[in-house]
């Protein structure tokens, strides 16, 4: 898994991260479920942001403090 290879401060971009388009593109629901699972398993911590006017989500790996 890529998260285990990331150093603090690394940035990960997720494609198809568009919560507002779930009804138009049903596959986005699967992407969001996967990200929710990462949060539940505490593999990602903190916020993941949706880049306005895009299909991209961005996550910065915390520094661990």
PDB file with SEQRES, HELIX, SHEET and CRYST1 records, atoms N, CA, C and O in Angstrom:
SEQRES   1 A   65  UNK UNK UNK UNK UNK UNK UNK UNK UNK UNK UNK UNK UNK          
SEQRES   2 A   65  UNK UNK UNK UNK UNK UNK UNK UNK UNK UNK UNK UNK UNK          
SEQRES   3 A   65  UNK UNK UNK UNK UNK UNK UNK UNK UNK UNK UNK UNK UNK          
SEQRES   4 A   65  UNK UNK UNK UNK UNK UNK UNK UNK UNK UNK UNK UNK UNK          
SEQRES   5 A   65  UNK UNK UNK UNK UNK UNK UNK UNK UNK UNK UNK UNK UNK          
HELIX    1 AA1 UNK A    2  UNK A    5  1                                   4    
HELIX    2 AA2 UNK A   19  UNK A   21  5                                   3    
HELIX    3 AA3 UNK A   27  UNK A   40  1                                  14    
SHEET    1 AA1 3 UNK A  11  UNK A  15  0                                        
SHEET    2 AA1 3 UNK A  56  UNK A  60 -1                                        
SHEET    3 AA1 3 UNK A  49  UNK A  50 -1                                        
CRYST1    1.000    1.000    1.000  90.00  90.00  90.00 P 1           1          
ATOM      1  N   UNK A   1       0.841  -1.180   0.000  1.00  0.00           N  
ATOM      2  CA  UNK A   1       0.000   0.000   0.000  1.00  0.00           C  
ATOM      3  C   UNK A   1       0.889   1.246   0.000  1.00  0.00           C  
ATOM      4  O   UNK A   1       1.877   1.322   0.730  1.00  0.00           O  
ATOM      5  N   UNK A   2       0.526   2.190  -0.809  1.00  0.00           N  
ATOM      6  CA  UNK A   2       1.339   3.401  -0.990  1.00  0.00           C  
ATOM      7  C   UNK A   2       1.469   4.213   0.296  1.00  0.00           C  
ATOM      8  O   UNK A   2       2.503   4.840   0.524  1.00  0.00           O  
ATOM      9  N   UNK A   3       0.449   4.210   1.126  1.00  0.00           N  
ATOM     10  CA  UNK A   3       0.507   5.006   2.360  1.00  0.00           C  
ATOM     11  C   UNK A   3       1.669   4.584   3.252  1.00  0.00           C  
ATOM     12  O   UNK A   3       2.256   5.422   3.936  1.00  0.00           O  
ATOM     13  N   UNK A   4       2.004   3.313   3.255  1.00  0.00           N  
ATOM     14  CA  UNK A   4       3.104   2.824   4.091  1.00  0.00           C  
ATOM     15  C   UNK A   4       4.461   3.273   3.568  1.00  0.00           C  
ATOM     16  O   UNK A   4       5.445   3.264   4.308  1.00  0.00           O  
ATOM     17  N   UNK A   5       4.521   3.664   2.309  1.00  0.00           N  
ATOM     18  CA  UNK A   5       5.777   4.104   1.708  1.00  0.00           C  
ATOM     19  C   UNK A   5       5.962   5.620   1.751  1.00  0.00           C  
ATOM     20  O   UNK A   5       7.027   6.133   1.408  1.00  0.00           O  
ATOM     21  N   UNK A   6       4.921   6.327   2.173  1.00  0.00           N  
ATOM     22  CA  UNK A   6       4.969   7.785   2.190  1.00  0.00           C  
ATOM     23  C   UNK A   6       5.683   8.302   3.436  1.00  0.00           C  
ATOM     24  O   UNK A   6       5.545   7.756   4.530  1.00  0.00           O  
ATOM     25  N   UNK A   7       6.428   9.342   3.240  1.00  0.00           N  
ATOM     26  CA  UNK A   7       7.075  10.038   4.353  1.00  0.00           C  
ATOM     27  C   UNK A   7       6.147  11.141   4.850  1.00  0.00           C  
ATOM     28  O   UNK A   7       5.260  11.582   4.119  1.00  0.00           O  
ATOM     29  N   UNK A   8       6.346  11.590   6.094  1.00  0.00           N  
ATOM     30  CA  UNK A   8       5.568  12.737   6.573  1.00  0.00           C  
ATOM     31  C   UNK A   8       5.703  13.917   5.606  1.00  0.00           C  
ATOM     32  O   UNK A   8       6.797  14.236   5.142  1.00  0.00           O  
ATOM     33  N   UNK A   9       4.590  14.543   5.320  1.00  0.00           N  
ATOM     34  CA  UNK A   9       4.590  15.674   4.390  1.00  0.00           C  
ATOM     35  C   UNK A   9       4.315  15.276   2.950  1.00  0.00           C  
ATOM     36  O   UNK A   9       4.101  16.141   2.101  1.00  0.00           O  
ATOM     37  N   UNK A  10       4.319  13.961   2.658  1.00  0.00           N  
ATOM     38  CA  UNK A  10       3.993  13.519   1.300  1.00  0.00           C  
ATOM     39  C   UNK A  10       2.572  13.934   0.951  1.00  0.00           C  
ATOM     40  O   UNK A  10       1.724  14.066   1.833  1.00  0.00           O  
ATOM     41  N   UNK A  11       2.316  14.138  -0.327  1.00  0.00           N  
ATOM     42  CA  UNK A  11       0.988  14.512  -0.796  1.00  0.00           C  
ATOM     43  C   UNK A  11       0.480  13.408  -1.718  1.00  0.00           C  
ATOM     44  O   UNK A  11       1.186  12.955  -2.620  1.00  0.00           O  
ATOM     45  N   UNK A  12      -0.759  12.987  -1.473  1.00  0.00           N  
ATOM     46  CA  UNK A  12      -1.397  11.967  -2.299  1.00  0.00           C  
ATOM     47  C   UNK A  12      -2.597  12.604  -2.971  1.00  0.00           C  
ATOM     48  O   UNK A  12      -3.376  13.313  -2.334  1.00  0.00           O  
ATOM     49  N   UNK A  13      -2.740  12.346  -4.266  1.00  0.00           N  
ATOM     50  CA  UNK A  13      -3.902  12.813  -5.017  1.00  0.00           C  
ATOM     51  C   UNK A  13      -4.782  11.620  -5.351  1.00  0.00           C  
ATOM     52  O   UNK A  13      -4.296  10.599  -5.838  1.00  0.00           O  
ATOM     53  N   UNK A  14      -6.078  11.751  -5.089  1.00  0.00           N  
ATOM     54  CA  UNK A  14      -7.047  10.713  -5.426  1.00  0.00           C  
ATOM     55  C   UNK A  14      -7.881  11.199  -6.594  1.00  0.00           C  
ATOM     56  O   UNK A  14      -8.435  12.298  -6.555  1.00  0.00           O  
ATOM     57  N   UNK A  15      -7.970  10.386  -7.631  1.00  0.00           N  
ATOM     58  CA  UNK A  15      -8.825  10.707  -8.779  1.00  0.00           C  
ATOM     59  C   UNK A  15     -10.241  10.219  -8.469  1.00  0.00           C  
ATOM     60  O   UNK A  15     -10.425   9.291  -7.681  1.00  0.00           O  
ATOM     61  N   UNK A  16     -11.214  10.832  -9.076  1.00  0.00           N  
ATOM     62  CA  UNK A  16     -12.633  10.488  -8.902  1.00  0.00           C  
ATOM     63  C   UNK A  16     -13.121  10.743  -7.479  1.00  0.00           C  
ATOM     64  O   UNK A  16     -14.021  10.058  -6.994  1.00  0.00           O  
ATOM     65  N   UNK A  17     -12.531  11.718  -6.819  1.00  0.00           N  
ATOM     66  CA  UNK A  17     -12.945  12.132  -5.478  1.00  0.00           C  
ATOM     67  C   UNK A  17     -13.857  13.338  -5.640  1.00  0.00           C  
ATOM     68  O   UNK A  17     -13.433  14.483  -5.484  1.00  0.00           O  
ATOM     69  N   UNK A  18     -15.119  13.062  -5.956  1.00  0.00           N  
ATOM     70  CA  UNK A  18     -16.072  14.136  -6.198  1.00  0.00           C  
ATOM     71  C   UNK A  18     -17.403  13.802  -5.548  1.00  0.00           C  
ATOM     72  O   UNK A  18     -18.321  13.338  -6.225  1.00  0.00           O  
ATOM     73  N   UNK A  19     -17.523  14.029  -4.252  1.00  0.00           N  
ATOM     74  CA  UNK A  19     -18.757  13.668  -3.550  1.00  0.00           C  
ATOM     75  C   UNK A  19     -20.023  14.223  -4.204  1.00  0.00           C  
ATOM     76  O   UNK A  19     -21.067  13.572  -4.154  1.00  0.00           O  
ATOM     77  N   UNK A  20     -19.960  15.379  -4.802  1.00  0.00           N  
ATOM     78  CA  UNK A  20     -21.132  15.989  -5.410  1.00  0.00           C  
ATOM     79  C   UNK A  20     -21.584  15.344  -6.711  1.00  0.00           C  
ATOM     80  O   UNK A  20     -22.643  15.692  -7.233  1.00  0.00           O  
ATOM     81  N   UNK A  21     -20.799  14.410  -7.246  1.00  0.00           N  
ATOM     82  CA  UNK A  21     -21.136  13.785  -8.524  1.00  0.00           C  
ATOM     83  C   UNK A  21     -21.531  12.314  -8.394  1.00  0.00           C  
ATOM     84  O   UNK A  21     -21.571  11.598  -9.395  1.00  0.00           O  
ATOM     85  N   UNK A  22     -21.821  11.858  -7.189  1.00  0.00           N  
ATOM     86  CA  UNK A  22     -22.153  10.451  -6.976  1.00  0.00           C  
ATOM     87  C   UNK A  22     -23.361  10.025  -7.813  1.00  0.00           C  
ATOM     88  O   UNK A  22     -23.386   8.918  -8.349  1.00  0.00           O  
ATOM     89  N   UNK A  23     -24.349  10.892  -7.923  1.00  0.00           N  
ATOM     90  CA  UNK A  23     -25.556  10.531  -8.682  1.00  0.00           C  
ATOM     91  C   UNK A  23     -25.278  10.449 -10.181  1.00  0.00           C  
ATOM     92  O   UNK A  23     -25.909   9.659 -10.884  1.00  0.00           O  
ATOM     93  N   UNK A  24     -24.356  11.242 -10.668  1.00  0.00           N  
ATOM     94  CA  UNK A  24     -24.043  11.254 -12.102  1.00  0.00           C  
ATOM     95  C   UNK A  24     -23.086  10.117 -12.455  1.00  0.00           C  
ATOM     96  O   UNK A  24     -23.237   9.473 -13.494  1.00  0.00           O  
ATOM     97  N   UNK A  25     -22.095   9.870 -11.586  1.00  0.00           N  
ATOM     98  CA  UNK A  25     -21.077   8.842 -11.803  1.00  0.00           C  
ATOM     99  C   UNK A  25     -21.095   7.878 -10.612  1.00  0.00           C  
ATOM    100  O   UNK A  25     -20.382   8.097  -9.633  1.00  0.00           O  
ATOM    101  N   UNK A  26     -21.901   6.817 -10.687  1.00  0.00           N  
ATOM    102  CA  UNK A  26     -22.054   5.912  -9.542  1.00  0.00           C  
ATOM    103  C   UNK A  26     -20.749   5.288  -9.033  1.00  0.00           C  
ATOM    104  O   UNK A  26     -20.658   4.957  -7.850  1.00  0.00           O  
ATOM    105  N   UNK A  27     -19.738   5.119  -9.892  1.00  0.00           N  
ATOM    106  CA  UNK A  27     -18.479   4.513  -9.460  1.00  0.00           C  
ATOM    107  C   UNK A  27     -17.765   5.367  -8.413  1.00  0.00           C  
ATOM    108  O   UNK A  27     -16.926   4.859  -7.669  1.00  0.00           O  
ATOM    109  N   UNK A  28     -18.085   6.639  -8.349  1.00  0.00           N  
ATOM    110  CA  UNK A  28     -17.457   7.521  -7.351  1.00  0.00           C  
ATOM    111  C   UNK A  28     -17.807   7.054  -5.942  1.00  0.00           C  
ATOM    112  O   UNK A  28     -17.018   7.233  -5.013  1.00  0.00           O  
ATOM    113  N   UNK A  29     -18.976   6.464  -5.780  1.00  0.00           N  
ATOM    114  CA  UNK A  29     -19.392   5.945  -4.476  1.00  0.00           C  
ATOM    115  C   UNK A  29     -18.376   4.909  -3.967  1.00  0.00           C  
ATOM    116  O   UNK A  29     -18.086   4.860  -2.772  1.00  0.00           O  
ATOM    117  N   UNK A  30     -17.838   4.082  -4.880  1.00  0.00           N  
ATOM    118  CA  UNK A  30     -16.831   3.087  -4.487  1.00  0.00           C  
ATOM    119  C   UNK A  30     -15.533   3.752  -4.044  1.00  0.00           C  
ATOM    120  O   UNK A  30     -14.906   3.323  -3.075  1.00  0.00           O  
ATOM    121  N   UNK A  31     -15.138   4.790  -4.752  1.00  0.00           N  
ATOM    122  CA  UNK A  31     -13.930   5.536  -4.366  1.00  0.00           C  
ATOM    123  C   UNK A  31     -14.105   6.117  -2.970  1.00  0.00           C  
ATOM    124  O   UNK A  31     -13.216   5.999  -2.127  1.00  0.00           O  
ATOM    125  N   UNK A  32     -15.246   6.742  -2.727  1.00  0.00           N  
ATOM    126  CA  UNK A  32     -15.502   7.362  -1.428  1.00  0.00           C  
ATOM    127  C   UNK A  32     -15.584   6.318  -0.316  1.00  0.00           C  
ATOM    128  O   UNK A  32     -15.139   6.564   0.804  1.00  0.00           O  
ATOM    129  N   UNK A  33     -16.157   5.146  -0.629  1.00  0.00           N  
ATOM    130  CA  UNK A  33     -16.193   4.062   0.366  1.00  0.00           C  
ATOM    131  C   UNK A  33     -14.785   3.611   0.725  1.00  0.00           C  
ATOM    132  O   UNK A  33     -14.493   3.356   1.893  1.00  0.00           O  
ATOM    133  N   UNK A  34     -13.918   3.513  -0.264  1.00  0.00           N  
ATOM    134  CA  UNK A  34     -12.534   3.123  -0.014  1.00  0.00           C  
ATOM    135  C   UNK A  34     -11.816   4.120   0.877  1.00  0.00           C  
ATOM    136  O   UNK A  34     -11.073   3.734   1.778  1.00  0.00           O  
ATOM    137  N   UNK A  35     -12.036   5.388   0.627  1.00  0.00           N  
ATOM    138  CA  UNK A  35     -11.406   6.431   1.441  1.00  0.00           C  
ATOM    139  C   UNK A  35     -11.981   6.413   2.853  1.00  0.00           C  
ATOM    140  O   UNK A  35     -11.250   6.595   3.826  1.00  0.00           O  
ATOM    141  N   UNK A  36     -13.288   6.193   2.963  1.00  0.00           N  
ATOM    142  CA  UNK A  36     -13.900   6.085   4.289  1.00  0.00           C  
ATOM    143  C   UNK A  36     -13.283   4.909   5.069  1.00  0.00           C  
ATOM    144  O   UNK A  36     -13.032   5.011   6.270  1.00  0.00           O  
ATOM    145  N   UNK A  37     -13.052   3.818   4.376  1.00  0.00           N  
ATOM    146  CA  UNK A  37     -12.420   2.649   5.017  1.00  0.00           C  
ATOM    147  C   UNK A  37     -11.015   2.987   5.521  1.00  0.00           C  
ATOM    148  O   UNK A  37     -10.631   2.579   6.617  1.00  0.00           O  
ATOM    149  N   UNK A  38     -10.257   3.728   4.727  1.00  0.00           N  
ATOM    150  CA  UNK A  38      -8.918   4.147   5.167  1.00  0.00           C  
ATOM    151  C   UNK A  38      -8.998   4.968   6.448  1.00  0.00           C  
ATOM    152  O   UNK A  38      -8.158   4.819   7.336  1.00  0.00           O  
ATOM    153  N   UNK A  39     -10.008   5.835   6.550  1.00  0.00           N  
ATOM    154  CA  UNK A  39     -10.198   6.623   7.772  1.00  0.00           C  
ATOM    155  C   UNK A  39     -10.581   5.724   8.946  1.00  0.00           C  
ATOM    156  O   UNK A  39     -10.042   5.869  10.044  1.00  0.00           O  
ATOM    157  N   UNK A  40     -11.511   4.798   8.714  1.00  0.00           N  
ATOM    158  CA  UNK A  40     -11.963   3.908   9.787  1.00  0.00           C  
ATOM    159  C   UNK A  40     -10.822   3.038  10.311  1.00  0.00           C  
ATOM    160  O   UNK A  40     -10.751   2.754  11.507  1.00  0.00           O  
ATOM    161  N   UNK A  41      -9.939   2.620   9.420  1.00  0.00           N  
ATOM    162  CA  UNK A  41      -8.794   1.793   9.805  1.00  0.00           C  
ATOM    163  C   UNK A  41      -7.622   2.647  10.289  1.00  0.00           C  
ATOM    164  O   UNK A  41      -6.549   2.134  10.608  1.00  0.00           O  
ATOM    165  N   UNK A  42      -7.852   3.964  10.337  1.00  0.00           N  
ATOM    166  CA  UNK A  42      -6.853   4.934  10.804  1.00  0.00           C  
ATOM    167  C   UNK A  42      -5.560   4.906   9.979  1.00  0.00           C  
ATOM    168  O   UNK A  42      -4.470   5.161  10.492  1.00  0.00           O  
ATOM    169  N   UNK A  43      -5.715   4.589   8.684  1.00  0.00           N  
ATOM    170  CA  UNK A  43      -4.569   4.629   7.780  1.00  0.00           C  
ATOM    171  C   UNK A  43      -4.359   6.028   7.225  1.00  0.00           C  
ATOM    172  O   UNK A  43      -3.257   6.378   6.803  1.00  0.00           O  
ATOM    173  N   UNK A  44      -5.420   6.825   7.228  1.00  0.00           N  
ATOM    174  CA  UNK A  44      -5.291   8.254   6.927  1.00  0.00           C  
ATOM    175  C   UNK A  44      -5.858   9.002   8.124  1.00  0.00           C  
ATOM    176  O   UNK A  44      -6.851   8.593   8.726  1.00  0.00           O  
ATOM    177  N   UNK A  45      -5.211  10.096   8.448  1.00  0.00           N  
ATOM    178  CA  UNK A  45      -5.620  10.903   9.608  1.00  0.00           C  
ATOM    179  C   UNK A  45      -5.764  12.339   9.148  1.00  0.00           C  
ATOM    180  O   UNK A  45      -4.988  12.828   8.326  1.00  0.00           O  
ATOM    181  N   UNK A  46      -6.745  12.991   9.679  1.00  0.00           N  
ATOM    182  CA  UNK A  46      -6.925  14.379   9.311  1.00  0.00           C  
ATOM    183  C   UNK A  46      -7.785  14.528   8.078  1.00  0.00           C  
ATOM    184  O   UNK A  46      -8.491  13.605   7.670  1.00  0.00           O  
ATOM    185  N   UNK A  47      -7.711  15.698   7.499  1.00  0.00           N  
ATOM    186  CA  UNK A  47      -8.602  16.053   6.396  1.00  0.00           C  
ATOM    187  C   UNK A  47      -8.079  15.605   5.046  1.00  0.00           C  
ATOM    188  O   UNK A  47      -6.873  15.524   4.811  1.00  0.00           O  
ATOM    189  N   UNK A  48      -9.021  15.319   4.175  1.00  0.00           N  
ATOM    190  CA  UNK A  48      -8.741  15.133   2.761  1.00  0.00           C  
ATOM    191  C   UNK A  48      -9.607  16.176   2.070  1.00  0.00           C  
ATOM    192  O   UNK A  48     -10.796  16.292   2.368  1.00  0.00           O  
ATOM    193  N   UNK A  49      -9.040  16.912   1.180  1.00  0.00           N  
ATOM    194  CA  UNK A  49      -9.753  18.024   0.564  1.00  0.00           C  
ATOM    195  C   UNK A  49     -10.103  17.725  -0.883  1.00  0.00           C  
ATOM    196  O   UNK A  49      -9.354  17.051  -1.590  1.00  0.00           O  
ATOM    197  N   UNK A  50     -11.244  18.231  -1.314  1.00  0.00           N  
ATOM    198  CA  UNK A  50     -11.628  18.146  -2.719  1.00  0.00           C  
ATOM    199  C   UNK A  50     -11.133  19.408  -3.411  1.00  0.00           C  
ATOM    200  O   UNK A  50     -11.431  20.518  -2.968  1.00  0.00           O  
ATOM    201  N   UNK A  51     -10.387  19.249  -4.481  1.00  0.00           N  
ATOM    202  CA  UNK A  51      -9.911  20.401  -5.239  1.00  0.00           C  
ATOM    203  C   UNK A  51     -11.064  20.923  -6.091  1.00  0.00           C  
ATOM    204  O   UNK A  51     -11.573  20.221  -6.965  1.00  0.00           O  
ATOM    205  N   UNK A  52     -11.458  22.138  -5.829  1.00  0.00           N  
ATOM    206  CA  UNK A  52     -12.606  22.742  -6.496  1.00  0.00           C  
ATOM    207  C   UNK A  52     -12.510  22.613  -8.013  1.00  0.00           C  
ATOM    208  O   UNK A  52     -11.437  22.759  -8.598  1.00  0.00           O  
ATOM    209  N   UNK A  53     -13.654  22.337  -8.635  1.00  0.00           N  
ATOM    210  CA  UNK A  53     -13.763  22.221 -10.095  1.00  0.00           C  
ATOM    211  C   UNK A  53     -12.876  21.122 -10.668  1.00  0.00           C  
ATOM    212  O   UNK A  53     -12.378  21.233 -11.789  1.00  0.00           O  
ATOM    213  N   UNK A  54     -12.685  20.058  -9.887  1.00  0.00           N  
ATOM    214  CA  UNK A  54     -11.881  18.934 -10.366  1.00  0.00           C  
ATOM    215  C   UNK A  54     -12.481  17.631  -9.857  1.00  0.00           C  
ATOM    216  O   UNK A  54     -13.449  17.635  -9.096  1.00  0.00           O  
ATOM    217  N   UNK A  55     -11.910  16.545 -10.272  1.00  0.00           N  
ATOM    218  CA  UNK A  55     -12.280  15.226  -9.778  1.00  0.00           C  
ATOM    219  C   UNK A  55     -11.206  14.721  -8.821  1.00  0.00           C  
ATOM    220  O   UNK A  55     -11.085  13.513  -8.619  1.00  0.00           O  
ATOM    221  N   UNK A  56     -10.434  15.611  -8.237  1.00  0.00           N  
ATOM    222  CA  UNK A  56      -9.277  15.231  -7.422  1.00  0.00           C  
ATOM    223  C   UNK A  56      -9.483  15.538  -5.945  1.00  0.00           C  
ATOM    224  O   UNK A  56     -10.027  16.577  -5.571  1.00  0.00           O  
ATOM    225  N   UNK A  57      -9.032  14.601  -5.124  1.00  0.00           N  
ATOM    226  CA  UNK A  57      -8.937  14.813  -3.688  1.00  0.00           C  
ATOM    227  C   UNK A  57      -7.461  14.883  -3.337  1.00  0.00           C  
ATOM    228  O   UNK A  57      -6.639  14.247  -3.998  1.00  0.00           O  
ATOM    229  N   UNK A  58      -7.120  15.626  -2.336  1.00  0.00           N  
ATOM    230  CA  UNK A  58      -5.722  15.781  -1.946  1.00  0.00           C  
ATOM    231  C   UNK A  58      -5.583  15.496  -0.454  1.00  0.00           C  
ATOM    232  O   UNK A  58      -6.405  15.918   0.360  1.00  0.00           O  
ATOM    233  N   UNK A  59      -4.529  14.776  -0.125  1.00  0.00           N  
ATOM    234  CA  UNK A  59      -4.269  14.395   1.265  1.00  0.00           C  
ATOM    235  C   UNK A  59      -2.786  14.580   1.537  1.00  0.00           C  
ATOM    236  O   UNK A  59      -1.941  14.141   0.758  1.00  0.00           O  
ATOM    237  N   UNK A  60      -2.481  15.229   2.643  1.00  0.00           N  
ATOM    238  CA  UNK A  60      -1.087  15.412   3.051  1.00  0.00           C  
ATOM    239  C   UNK A  60      -0.832  14.509   4.258  1.00  0.00           C  
ATOM    240  O   UNK A  60      -1.530  14.596   5.268  1.00  0.00           O  
ATOM    241  N   UNK A  61       0.165  13.652   4.142  1.00  0.00           N  
ATOM    242  CA  UNK A  61       0.517  12.737   5.217  1.00  0.00           C  
ATOM    243  C   UNK A  61       1.027  13.564   6.393  1.00  0.00           C  
ATOM    244  O   UNK A  61       1.969  14.343   6.249  1.00  0.00           O  
ATOM    245  N   UNK A  62       0.398  13.391   7.562  1.00  0.00           N  
ATOM    246  CA  UNK A  62       0.803  14.190   8.723  1.00  0.00           C  
ATOM    247  C   UNK A  62       2.215  13.858   9.192  1.00  0.00           C  
ATOM    248  O   UNK A  62       2.770  12.811   8.858  1.00  0.00           O  
ATOM    249  N   UNK A  63       2.778  14.768   9.967  1.00  0.00           N  
ATOM    250  CA  UNK A  63       4.153  14.587  10.436  1.00  0.00           C  
ATOM    251  C   UNK A  63       4.253  13.696  11.664  1.00  0.00           C  
ATOM    252  O   UNK A  63       5.356  13.423  12.139  1.00  0.00           O  
ATOM    253  N   UNK A  64       3.122  13.239  12.184  1.00  0.00           N  
ATOM    254  CA  UNK A  64       3.157  12.313  13.308  1.00  0.00           C  
ATOM    255  C   UNK A  64       3.198  12.961  14.667  1.00  0.00           C  
ATOM    256  O   UNK A  64       3.240  12.254  15.674  1.00  0.00           O  
ATOM    257  N   UNK A  65       3.187  14.287  14.738  1.00  0.00           N  
ATOM    258  CA  UNK A  65       3.215  14.948  16.036  1.00  0.00           C  
ATOM    259  C   UNK A  65       1.831  15.165  16.561  1.00  0.00           C  
ATOM    260  O   UNK A  65       1.663  15.713  17.651  1.00  0.00           O  
TER     261      UNK A  65                                                      
END                                                                             
